[in-house]
Amino acid sequence: MNSKNRMIARAQPDSGGIDMPLFIVTGSYTAAAMKGMIANPSDREAATKSIVDASGGKLISYYLTTGDNDFLMIVEGANGLDMIAPLMVAGASGTVSNLKTVQAYTSAEFMAAQKKAGQIASSFKPAA
């Protein structure tokens, strides 16, 4: 699988074959991190993978970006709480800032949400 055509492989946990949630994490490197990377270049994807793995997640992809953020990663984890620990460690290091995490949904997952919304819509009573 080359980087141009990288597909996101979703793990199938043993609990009923349901895909684990995907999270998109963005952030920026601090000046101290930039200084360190210039003085001693390092593979930040490998470093990120090790902490994500340690928290029970799976790093699907890691990109350096331009614009408001310096990096974007797609991570698979059992739940949002599992994402907090590695982000706390990274943030506490003083080398990253502006960390943001959002959960991502596939088109199939969004279709299921739309169908469920249709099923429960009649139970909602709008304000006046």
N, C-alpha and C positions, 0 to 999 in steps of 0.2 A: 504494500500500500504506500504510494508516494504522497508527498505533502500536497501536491496539486489536487489529488483526488482522494484525500483522506476522508474516510467515512467514520462516523461515530458508532462504535460498537457498544451496545448496551448489554450489561450483564443481566443474567437471569438468575436471581437468587432462588434458593431452594424452596422458598415459601410461596408456592403457587405459580411460579413463572412470571411474576409481575416485575416489570422493569423498575430499576432503582431510579430515584429522582435525579435529574441533572441540574446543576447549578452553574451559572455564569458568574465568575469573579473577576472584577477589574480593580486596578490600583495603580499607584505611582511609586517610583523609587525616590527615596530622599537623596539629598545632596551627599550625605555620608555614604550611601550605597553606591552612588555613581562614582564617587572618589575611590571607593574600594574596588569596584569593577574595573576601573582604569588601571589601578595599581596592580591588581591581581585578577585578571579575567577568569570567570567561572561560569559553568553551565547552570544557569538559574532554573531551567526546566528540570534538571536532575535533582537539584536541591528542593524544588517545589514538590516533585513527585515523592520524594522520601517522606516529607511531612504529611502529605495527603494520604499516602499508604499507611503511615503510622496511626492516623486517625480512623482508619477503616474505610477510607474512600478510594477512588480510582481517578487519577488524572487522565482525562481523555485527550485533551490537547492544550497546548500552551503557546501563546503568541506574544511577541513584542509588538507594540502598536504605536502609532503616532496620534497626536491629538490630545485630548484631555487626560488620557490614561497611558501608562507606559507598558502595561501588560494586560492580557485577557486570557483567562483559562476556563476550560469547560471541565467540570469535576462531577463525578458520580458519587453519591453518598446515600446512606440509608435514610437520612433526614436532615433538615436544616440545622439541628443541634450539633450534628457531627461536623458541620462546616465551621462552627464557631471556634473550636479548639485550635485548629491549625491557623486560623486567621488571627486569633489572639497571640499565638506564638510569633507569627510573622510581624504583627503590629508592635508587640513588645520589644522586638529586636531593634526598633528604631530605624530600620532600613526601608520600610514601606509605609505609605500613607494613603489616605483616600480609598480605603478598601470598601468595595460595594459587592454585595452578593444578591443575585436574583435567581429564583427557580425558573427553569426553562421547561416548556411542555412541547411534546411532539404534536404534529397535526392530528394524529389519531387520538391522543389524549384530549386535545381541545374539542374534537368531535364528540367524544364521550361526555365532556362537560356541557356542551350545547344540548345534547339529548337529555341529560339529567336536568338541566335548567328548564327544558320544556315540560318535564314530568312534574316538577315542583312549583312551577309558575303560579298555578291556581291557589297555592297555599299562602301567597303573599298579598297583604292588603296595603296598598300604597297610602301614604299620608294624605289626609283630606283630599 
